[in-house]
Amino acid sequence: MKKLSFLYALGTVAYISVISTILQNGSRIFGEKDTFITPILFLLLFTLSAVTVGGLVLGKPLMLYVDGKKSEA
């Protein structure tokens, strides 16, 4: 279980690193042009990030709790 938790933490760090790198280099990757779709994409990315990190951090404990293994969760 501890090895799996470490992998989830490593996945969270990797995801955050990739997203922060994309945001820092966004103007080089996507160009300087700012359109009406930019805020929509940012909010979509924010929602996707919340779901992804929430799943990585809380997914396994929540599944254990629902399965009745409250002491392991």
N, CA, C and O atoms as a GROMACS GRO file, in nm:
protein
  292
    1MET      N    1   0.082  -0.120   0.000
    1MET     CA    2   0.000   0.000   0.000
    1MET      C    3   0.086   0.126   0.000
    1MET      O    4   0.053   0.225  -0.065
    2LYS      N    5   0.199   0.121   0.075
    2LYS     CA    6   0.285   0.240   0.080
    2LYS      C    7   0.350   0.267  -0.055
    2LYS      O    8   0.368   0.383  -0.093
    3LYS      N    9   0.385   0.160  -0.128
    3LYS     CA   10   0.444   0.178  -0.260
    3LYS      C   11   0.344   0.241  -0.355
    3LYS      O   12   0.380   0.327  -0.436
    4LEU      N   13   0.219   0.199  -0.347
    4LEU     CA   14   0.115   0.255  -0.432
    4LEU      C   15   0.089   0.402  -0.398
    4LEU      O   16   0.069   0.484  -0.488
    5SER      N   17   0.090   0.435  -0.271
    5SER     CA   18   0.072   0.574  -0.229
    5SER      C   19   0.185   0.662  -0.282
    5SER      O   20   0.163   0.775  -0.324
    6PHE      N   21   0.307   0.607  -0.278
    6PHE     CA   22   0.421   0.682  -0.332
    6PHE      C   23   0.404   0.706  -0.482
    6PHE      O   24   0.436   0.814  -0.531
    7LEU      N   25   0.354   0.608  -0.554
    7LEU     CA   26   0.332   0.625  -0.697
    7LEU      C   27   0.224   0.730  -0.725
    7LEU      O   28   0.235   0.806  -0.821
    8TYR      N   29   0.118   0.733  -0.642
    8TYR     CA   30   0.016   0.836  -0.658
    8TYR      C   31   0.074   0.975  -0.632
    8TYR      O   32   0.044   1.070  -0.705
    9ALA      N   33   0.157   0.986  -0.529
    9ALA     CA   34   0.221   1.115  -0.500
    9ALA      C   35   0.315   1.155  -0.612
    9ALA      O   36   0.321   1.272  -0.650
   10LEU      N   37   0.388   1.060  -0.666
   10LEU     CA   38   0.478   1.087  -0.777
   10LEU      C   39   0.398   1.129  -0.901
   10LEU      O   40   0.440   1.219  -0.974
   11GLY      N   41   0.285   1.066  -0.924
   11GLY     CA   42   0.198   1.105  -1.035
   11GLY      C   43   0.144   1.246  -1.019
   11GLY      O   44   0.134   1.320  -1.116
   12THR      N   45   0.110   1.282  -0.895
   12THR     CA   46   0.062   1.418  -0.868
   12THR      C   47   0.170   1.521  -0.896
   12THR      O   48   0.144   1.624  -0.959
   13VAL      N   49   0.291   1.494  -0.849
   13VAL     CA   50   0.403   1.586  -0.874
   13VAL      C   51   0.433   1.597  -1.022
   13VAL      O   52   0.458   1.706  -1.073
   14ALA      N   53   0.430   1.485  -1.092
   14ALA     CA   54   0.456   1.487  -1.236
   14ALA      C   55   0.348   1.567  -1.310
   14ALA      O   56   0.381   1.646  -1.398
   15TYR      N   57   0.221   1.548  -1.274
   15TYR     CA   58   0.113   1.621  -1.340
   15TYR      C   59   0.125   1.771  -1.316
   15TYR      O   60   0.111   1.851  -1.408
   16ILE      N   61   0.153   1.808  -1.192
   16ILE     CA   62   0.167   1.950  -1.158
   16ILE      C   63   0.287   2.010  -1.232
   16ILE      O   64   0.281   2.124  -1.278
   17SER      N   65   0.394   1.934  -1.242
   17SER     CA   66   0.514   1.983  -1.313
   17SER      C   67   0.485   2.006  -1.461
   17SER      O   68   0.528   2.106  -1.518
   18VAL      N   69   0.415   1.914  -1.523
   18VAL     CA   70   0.383   1.928  -1.665
   18VAL      C   71   0.293   2.048  -1.689
   18VAL      O   72   0.316   2.126  -1.781
   19ILE      N   73   0.191   2.063  -1.607
   19ILE     CA   74   0.098   2.175  -1.624
   19ILE      C   75   0.167   2.308  -1.599
   19ILE      O   76   0.145   2.404  -1.674
   20SER      N   77   0.251   2.316  -1.496
   20SER     CA   78   0.319   2.443  -1.470
   20SER      C   79   0.418   2.477  -1.580
   20SER      O   80   0.437   2.595  -1.612
   21THR      N   81   0.483   2.376  -1.638
   21THR     CA   82   0.573   2.401  -1.750
   21THR      C   83   0.496   2.453  -1.871
   21THR      O   84   0.542   2.545  -1.939
   22ILE      N   85   0.382   2.395  -1.898
   22ILE     CA   86   0.299   2.442  -2.009
   22ILE      C   87   0.252   2.585  -1.986
   22ILE      O   88   0.254   2.666  -2.078
   23LEU      N   89   0.211   2.616  -1.864
   23LEU     CA   90   0.164   2.752  -1.835
   23LEU      C   91   0.277   2.855  -1.843
   23LEU      O   92   0.255   2.967  -1.888
   24GLN      N   93   0.397   2.817  -1.799
   24GLN     CA   94   0.509   2.910  -1.805
   24GLN      C   95   0.552   2.937  -1.949
   24GLN      O   96   0.594   3.048  -1.982
   25ASN      N   97   0.542   2.838  -2.033
   25ASN     CA   98   0.585   2.851  -2.172
   25ASN      C   99   0.468   2.861  -2.268
   25ASN      O  100   0.483   2.832  -2.387
   26GLY      N  101   0.354   2.902  -2.219
   26GLY     CA  102   0.233   2.906  -2.302
   26GLY      C  103   0.242   2.998  -2.421
   26GLY      O  104   0.193   2.965  -2.529
   27SER      N  105   0.305   3.114  -2.403
   27SER     CA  106   0.314   3.207  -2.516
   27SER      C  107   0.406   3.153  -2.624
   27SER      O  108   0.384   3.180  -2.742
   28ARG      N  109   0.509   3.078  -2.586
   28ARG     CA  110   0.597   3.018  -2.688
   28ARG      C  111   0.531   2.899  -2.756
   28ARG      O  112   0.552   2.875  -2.875
   29ILE      N  113   0.449   2.825  -2.681
   29ILE     CA  114   0.385   2.707  -2.737
   29ILE      C  115   0.266   2.745  -2.824
   29ILE      O  116   0.251   2.696  -2.936
   30PHE      N  117   0.180   2.833  -2.772
   30PHE     CA  118   0.054   2.865  -2.839
   30PHE      C  119   0.056   2.998  -2.912
   30PHE      O  120  -0.037   3.026  -2.988
   31GLY      N  121   0.156   3.080  -2.891
   31GLY     CA  122   0.162   3.211  -2.955
   31GLY      C  123   0.108   3.320  -2.864
   31GLY      O  124   0.050   3.292  -2.759
   32GLU      N  125   0.128   3.442  -2.904
   32GLU     CA  126   0.089   3.558  -2.824
   32GLU      C  127  -0.058   3.596  -2.841
   32GLU      O  128  -0.111   3.674  -2.762
   33LYS      N  129  -0.123   3.542  -2.941
   33LYS     CA  130  -0.261   3.580  -2.972
   33LYS      C  131  -0.356   3.539  -2.860
   33LYS      O  132  -0.358   3.423  -2.820
   34ASP      N  133  -0.434   3.633  -2.811
   34ASP     CA  134  -0.530   3.609  -2.704
   34ASP      C  135  -0.671   3.616  -2.763
   34ASP      O  136  -0.714   3.722  -2.809
   35THR      N  137  -0.742   3.504  -2.762
   35THR     CA  138  -0.875   3.500  -2.822
   35THR      C  139  -0.980   3.477  -2.714
   35THR      O  140  -0.948   3.464  -2.596
   36PHE      N  141  -1.105   3.471  -2.756
   36PHE     CA  142  -1.214   3.448  -2.662
   36PHE      C  143  -1.211   3.307  -2.605
   36PHE      O  144  -1.271   3.282  -2.500
   37ILE      N  145  -1.143   3.216  -2.671
   37ILE     CA  146  -1.140   3.078  -2.624
   37ILE      C  147  -1.037   3.056  -2.514
   37ILE      O  148  -1.040   2.954  -2.446
   38THR      N  149  -0.945   3.151  -2.495
   38THR     CA  150  -0.840   3.138  -2.393
   38THR      C  151  -0.897   3.119  -2.253
   38THR      O  152  -0.855   3.025  -2.185
   39PRO      N  153  -0.989   3.203  -2.205
   39PRO     CA  154  -1.044   3.179  -2.071
   39PRO      C  155  -1.122   3.049  -2.060
   39PRO      O  156  -1.124   2.986  -1.954
   40ILE      N  157  -1.186   3.009  -2.167
   40ILE     CA  158  -1.260   2.882  -2.166
   40ILE      C  159  -1.164   2.766  -2.148
   40ILE      O  160  -1.189   2.676  -2.068
   41LEU      N  161  -1.054   2.768  -2.223
   41LEU     CA  162  -0.954   2.662  -2.211
   41LEU      C  163  -0.888   2.661  -2.074
   41LEU      O  164  -0.859   2.555  -2.020
   42PHE      N  165  -0.865   2.780  -2.018
   42PHE     CA  166  -0.804   2.787  -1.885
   42PHE      C  167  -0.897   2.727  -1.780
   42PHE      O  168  -0.852   2.652  -1.694
   43LEU      N  169  -1.025   2.759  -1.785
   43LEU     CA  170  -1.120   2.702  -1.689
   43LEU      C  171  -1.136   2.552  -1.709
   43LEU      O  172  -1.153   2.478  -1.612
   44LEU      N  173  -1.131   2.507  -1.833
   44LEU     CA  174  -1.136   2.364  -1.860
   44LEU      C  175  -1.013   2.294  -1.803
   44LEU      O  176  -1.025   2.186  -1.744
   45LEU      N  177  -0.897   2.353  -1.820
   45LEU     CA  178  -0.774   2.298  -1.762
   45LEU      C  179  -0.780   2.298  -1.610
   45LEU      O  180  -0.736   2.202  -1.546
   46PHE      N  181  -0.834   2.404  -1.552
   46PHE     CA  182  -0.848   2.412  -1.406
   46PHE      C  183  -0.938   2.300  -1.354
   46PHE      O  184  -0.905   2.235  -1.254
   47THR      N  185  -1.049   2.277  -1.420
   47THR     CA  186  -1.141   2.170  -1.380
   47THR      C  187  -1.078   2.032  -1.398
   47THR      O  188  -1.089   1.946  -1.310
   48LEU      N  189  -1.012   2.012  -1.510
   48LEU     CA  190  -0.943   1.885  -1.536
   48LEU      C  191  -0.834   1.861  -1.431
   48LEU      O  192  -0.816   1.748  -1.385
   49SER      N  193  -0.762   1.965  -1.393
   49SER     CA  194  -0.658   1.952  -1.292
   49SER      C  195  -0.717   1.916  -1.156
   49SER      O  196  -0.662   1.834  -1.084
   50ALA      N  197  -0.828   1.978  -1.121
   50ALA     CA  198  -0.892   1.948  -0.993
   50ALA      C  199  -0.937   1.802  -0.988
   50ALA      O  200  -0.920   1.736  -0.886
   51VAL      N  201  -0.994   1.754  -1.096
   51VAL     CA  202  -1.038   1.615  -1.101
   51VAL      C  203  -0.920   1.519  -1.098
   51VAL      O  204  -0.923   1.419  -1.026
   52THR      N  205  -0.816   1.549  -1.174
   52THR     CA  206  -0.700   1.461  -1.181
   52THR      C  207  -0.628   1.452  -1.047
   52THR      O  208  -0.602   1.342  -0.997
   53VAL      N  209  -0.596   1.566  -0.988
   53VAL     CA  210  -0.525   1.566  -0.861
   53VAL      C  211  -0.614   1.512  -0.750
   53VAL      O  212  -0.567   1.440  -0.662
   54GLY      N  213  -0.742   1.545  -0.752
   54GLY     CA  214  -0.835   1.489  -0.654
   54GLY      C  215  -0.842   1.338  -0.662
   54GLY      O  216  -0.848   1.270  -0.560
   55GLY      N  217  -0.843   1.288  -0.783
   55GLY     CA  218  -0.845   1.142  -0.801
   55GLY      C  219  -0.717   1.076  -0.754
   55GLY      O  220  -0.720   0.969  -0.694
   56LEU      N  221  -0.603   1.140  -0.782
   56LEU     CA  222  -0.476   1.083  -0.739
   56LEU      C  223  -0.459   1.088  -0.587
   56LEU      O  224  -0.405   0.995  -0.528
   57VAL      N  225  -0.506   1.195  -0.525
   57VAL     CA  226  -0.487   1.211  -0.381
   57VAL      C  227  -0.595   1.140  -0.301
   57VAL      O  228  -0.565   1.074  -0.201
   58LEU      N  229  -0.720   1.152  -0.343
   58LEU     CA  230  -0.832   1.100  -0.263
   58LEU      C  231  -0.897   0.975  -0.320
   58LEU      O  232  -0.984   0.917  -0.256
   59GLY      N  233  -0.857   0.933  -0.438
   59GLY     CA  234  -0.924   0.821  -0.504
   59GLY      C  235  -0.917   0.691  -0.428
   59GLY      O  236  -1.021   0.631  -0.399
   60LYS      N  237  -0.798   0.646  -0.395
   60LYS     CA  238  -0.782   0.517  -0.327
   60LYS      C  239  -0.842   0.519  -0.186
   60LYS      O  240  -0.914   0.425  -0.151
   61PRO      N  241  -0.815   0.622  -0.102
   61PRO     CA  242  -0.879   0.622   0.029
   61PRO      C  243  -1.032   0.623   0.022
   61PRO      O  244  -1.098   0.559   0.105
   62LEU      N  245  -1.087   0.693  -0.074
   62LEU     CA  246  -1.233   0.696  -0.088
   62LEU      C  247  -1.287   0.560  -0.128
   62LEU      O  248  -1.391   0.517  -0.078
   63MET      N  249  -1.218   0.492  -0.219
   63MET     CA  250  -1.261   0.358  -0.259
   63MET      C  251  -1.251   0.259  -0.143
   63MET      O  252  -1.339   0.174  -0.126
   64LEU      N  253  -1.146   0.269  -0.062
   64LEU     CA  254  -1.134   0.181   0.054
   64LEU      C  255  -1.246   0.209   0.155
   64LEU      O  256  -1.302   0.116   0.213
   65TYR      N  257  -1.278   0.334   0.174
   65TYR     CA  258  -1.385   0.372   0.268
   65TYR      C  259  -1.519   0.318   0.221
   65TYR      O  260  -1.596   0.266   0.301
   66VAL      N  261  -1.547   0.332   0.093
   66VAL     CA  262  -1.675   0.285   0.038
   66VAL      C  263  -1.683   0.132   0.046
   66VAL      O  264  -1.791   0.078   0.068
   67ASP      N  265  -1.570   0.064   0.029
   67ASP     CA  266  -1.568  -0.083   0.036
   67ASP      C  267  -1.576  -0.134   0.180
   67ASP      O  268  -1.576  -0.255   0.201
   68GLY      N  269  -1.581  -0.046   0.278
   68GLY     CA  270  -1.596  -0.088   0.417
   68GLY      C  271  -1.464  -0.106   0.490
   68GLY      O  272  -1.464  -0.151   0.604
   69LYS      N  273  -1.353  -0.072   0.429
   69LYS     CA  274  -1.222  -0.085   0.493
   69LYS      C  275  -1.182   0.049   0.552
   69LYS      O  276  -1.085   0.111   0.509
   70LYS      N  277  -1.259   0.092   0.651
   70LYS     CA  278  -1.242   0.227   0.707
   70LYS      C  279  -1.108   0.243   0.778
   70LYS      O  280  -1.050   0.352   0.775
   71SER      N  281  -1.058   0.140   0.841
   71SER     CA  282  -0.930   0.154   0.911
   71SER      C  283  -0.813   0.168   0.814
   71SER      O  284  -0.715   0.236   0.845
   72GLU      N  285  -0.820   0.105   0.698
   72GLU     CA  286  -0.714   0.118   0.597
   72GLU      C  287  -0.722   0.253   0.525
   72GLU      O  288  -0.620   0.308   0.485
   73ALA      N  289  -0.842   0.304   0.509
   73ALA     CA  290  -0.859   0.432   0.439
   73ALA      C  291  -0.800   0.544   0.519
   73ALA      O  292  -0.805   0.659   0.476
   0.00000   0.00000   0.00000
